[in-house]
Amino acid sequence: MVEDDPVVAKVVEVVLRREGHAPTLATDYASARTLLAQDWDAVILDLNLPGGSGLDLLRYLRKELKLSTPVLVLSGMKQERKKAEALALGAQAYLTKPFNLGELLRCLEEHVAQG
Amino acid sequence: MWRRGERLYALLVFLVVALEALALGKLVLVFSGRLFHLLGYPQAQQALLEALFLTGVALILLSAYIPLYHAYTKTKELWDRKVFEEWVSRFSLALFGEAALPPPPWPRLALEALLHLRETLEGDCGERIEAWIRQANPRWNRVLKGRLASRPARLDALEALAQARLPETLGLILPYLRHPDPVLRLAAARAGARVAQGEGILQLGRALLQAGLPRGALLEILLLQNQATPVVDLFLREGQVEERWAALEALGRLKIHTLAVMATSFLEDPDPELKAAAMRALWRLGYAPEGYEDVLLVSLKDAREFLRAHATRLLALLKNDFARRILWEMLSDPSFYVRRAAAEALGTLDPETLREAAQVYPDPYGRAMAAQVLQEASWKS
């Protein structure tokens, strides 16, 4: 999970652990870029990060690392343009904050199963 | 306005100045006594040493305050963050039934954690957090209705109300839209936009009509609302220029297609800003103002280039020969922005005509603009 907001990170971590997953947290662009090269079941990605943009991370994951890891964008940005950009770059879903935890889990399970 | 830590610093400076004044007064007395041979040399020496000591202490106090204050603040921030995150964990665990909810009353940082959770989550979890915030029974009422609360305290309370989004608190917010302090009025409007639901949306809209906020602030409020359509409608019908401008801008940005017909009525408004806002709104909606060709012609001949540019851009939506002919003519407009709008509109409406303009248009500036827009389109594709 790439998320700089401690509240979002904690809530998502608690719910993922409860569902039997083992999330790893990156709180900024640089650490996320390093971690992305590893093999993950899925990535939950914020767009506004200290040190860079989540969209650049997504571009890096798809174009440079050429990985097809499912990516769920979880962002406060509600503009359609951002959503379209993220989906065009290869994100599987785009959820906006405030978000519904049930919907996040459903999306995650669906795309992990597909992946 | 005093910032945190400044009161203590002011008190310290006052104390130092008072001590220095005392020391100086004593020195004047002792040296005068010495001048008239009433006091001996040892007393004068002792007074001088005391004054020097006091000055040294004062300088140390003043110099030490700032680094000490920063060290204290940093430590407190770290501690507060730790406690805040602990409360987020406790509430998160309680939310999923993995731990019992700590019994209230909860400290300030626990309430902050709850408010952040409320901002983060919706659905079942959001509703449970909403119930917990009610259970915490924060003292916003006392702060906002009391006479003694400072401006920062009131701003904090309004911000907390915005985060909590409890519909029943709208009654606390609305009176602040008539507050003489514009900063509080704006904070109340922002809070109201987040809190208002159901009938409260129009209540807020009516209060905003009386709030005297500038157009930019009104637009921000409309964009913040989850259901802005009733307020946009109200502003267009009953607002003055500021509210109508904000409503037209919001209408286009939020893509409120149901109010497109209302926007067309502002194409003839005597206020040029409203006229331009209406054209922008229709362009954003992609709504062709059919039947308004004559009105657009008036704007196309206006001396103000922003009106000509907006009207030119809007012509592309008409998709008829009239629009094609006028756009061709507008390519020779003296304004760069109008020529640009004409070339872009022509590119959308009829790329073949734009290609022709790039080769044979009589005005060299129009020809160059057509060529530039064509080239940019080829780069993008």
Chai-1 contact restraints between the chains, C-beta under 6 A:
chainA,res_idxA,chainB,res_idxB,connection_type,confidence,min_distance_angstrom,max_distance_angstrom,comment,restraint_id
A,P6,B,E85,contact,1.0,0.0,6.0,A-B,restraint_1
A,V7,B,V88,contact,1.0,0.0,6.0,A-B,restraint_2
A,V7,B,H116,contact,1.0,0.0,6.0,A-B,restraint_3
A,V7,B,T120,contact,1.0,0.0,6.0,A-B,restraint_4
A,V8,B,T120,contact,1.0,0.0,6.0,A-B,restraint_5
A,K10,B,V88,contact,1.0,0.0,6.0,A-B,restraint_6
A,K10,B,S89,contact,1.0,0.0,6.0,A-B,restraint_7
A,K10,B,S92,contact,1.0,0.0,6.0,A-B,restraint_8
A,V11,B,S92,contact,1.0,0.0,6.0,A-B,restraint_9
A,V14,B,S92,contact,1.0,0.0,6.0,A-B,restraint_10
A,R18,B,F96,contact,1.0,0.0,6.0,A-B,restraint_11
A,P98,B,T120,contact,1.0,0.0,6.0,A-B,restraint_12
A,P98,B,L121,contact,1.0,0.0,6.0,A-B,restraint_13
A,P98,B,E122,contact,1.0,0.0,6.0,A-B,restraint_14
A,N100,B,E122,contact,1.0,0.0,6.0,A-B,restraint_15
A,N100,B,G123,contact,1.0,0.0,6.0,A-B,restraint_16
A,L101,B,C125,contact,1.0,0.0,6.0,A-B,restraint_17
